[in-house]
Amino acid sequence: MLLALIVIVNQSHNVDFVTTIIRTFASHLVINAGLMITERLEFRYRALNHVIDFAWSTVVVIIIWVGLGWFEFTTIWVLLAISLVVHFIIFILEMHRSHSEIAEINKLIKEKRR
């Protein structure tokens, strides 16, 4: 969004660049709104939450990209592969963070019991 404002302030005539940034920002807001909703839902399996997050993000991106004509359908597999890799990395990082928090909580419980 800041880039779009800089381009507008500098009176650049590249309107496609500005609209692309604004549309990308809008899609980011829609994705984050959905992720905030799914974050409040509790599933029995944590991995299911990540699958739903992945599906939501991917569907929003595909709908927006197709609606705006940003890519051809032949590149949709590349988009899915990149999304899958990014979400897998996020899943691994979150699992590591969760295990660290659990270890810290267990440590505090043991110290309190003494």
C-alpha positions in Angstrom: 0.0 0.0 0.0 2.9 2.3 0.8 4.3 1.7 -2.7 1.0 2.7 -4.3 1.0 5.9 -2.3 4.6 6.7 -3.3 3.7 6.2 -6.9 0.6 8.4 -6.6 2.6 11.1 -4.8 5.3 11.1 -7.4 2.6 11.4 -10.0 3.7 8.4 -11.9 1.6 7.5 -14.9 1.9 3.7 -14.4 -1.7 3.1 -13.3 -1.5 -0.6 -13.7 1.2 -0.8 -11.1 -0.9 1.2 -8.6 -4.0 -0.9 -9.2 -2.0 -4.1 -8.9 -0.7 -3.1 -5.5 -4.1 -2.0 -4.3 -5.7 -5.2 -5.5 -2.9 -7.3 -4.0 -3.4 -5.4 -0.7 -7.2 -6.1 -0.9 -6.6 -9.8 -1.5 -4.2 -9.8 1.5 -7.0 -8.3 3.7 -9.5 -10.9 2.6 -7.1 -13.7 3.2 -6.2 -12.4 6.7 -9.9 -11.9 7.6 -10.5 -15.5 6.7 -7.5 -16.7 8.7 -8.6 -14.7 11.7 -11.9 -16.5 11.6 -10.3 -19.9 11.2 -7.9 -19.1 14.1 -10.9 -18.8 16.4 -12.2 -22.2 15.4 -10.9 -25.1 17.3 -10.4 -28.4 15.6 -9.5 -31.7 17.1 -6.5 -32.0 14.8 -4.2 -29.0 14.5 -3.2 -30.1 11.0 -6.8 -29.7 9.9 -6.6 -26.0 10.7 -3.6 -25.6 8.5 -5.4 -27.5 5.7 -8.3 -25.1 6.0 -6.0 -22.1 6.0 -4.2 -23.4 2.9 -7.5 -24.0 1.1 -8.8 -20.5 2.0 -5.7 -18.7 1.0 -5.4 -20.6 -2.3 -9.0 -20.2 -3.2 -9.0 -16.5 -2.5 -5.8 -16.0 -4.6 -7.1 -18.1 -7.5 -10.5 -16.3 -7.5 -8.9 -12.9 -7.4 -6.2 -13.7 -9.9 -8.6 -15.3 -12.4 -11.1 -12.5 -11.9 -8.4 -9.9 -12.7 -6.8 -12.0 -15.5 -3.4 -12.0 -13.8 -2.4 -15.5 -14.9 -3.3 -18.3 -17.2 -4.7 -21.5 -16.1 -1.5 -23.3 -17.1 0.3 -21.6 -14.2 -2.2 -22.5 -11.6 -0.1 -25.6 -10.7 2.9 -23.4 -10.0 0.7 -21.2 -7.7 -0.5 -24.3 -5.9 3.0 -25.7 -5.5 4.3 -22.4 -4.1 1.4 -22.1 -1.7 1.8 -25.6 -0.5 5.5 -25.1 0.2 4.9 -21.8 2.0 2.1 -23.3 4.1 4.2 -26.4 4.9 7.1 -24.1 6.1 4.6 -22.1 8.2 3.2 -25.4 9.6 6.7 -26.6 10.6 7.6 -23.2 12.2 4.3 -23.1 14.2 4.7 -26.7 15.4 8.2 -25.8 16.6 6.9 -22.7 18.4 4.1 -24.7 20.0 6.5 -27.4 21.2 8.8 -24.6 22.7 5.8 -23.1 24.5 4.7 -26.4 25.8 8.2 -27.1 27.1 8.3 -23.8 28.8 4.9 -24.2 30.4 5.9 -27.7 31.7 9.1 -26.2 33.1 7.1 -23.5 34.9 4.7 -26.1 36.3 7.5 -28.3 37.6 9.2 -25.3 39.2 5.9 -24.2 40.9 5.4 -27.7 42.3 8.7 -27.6 44.1 
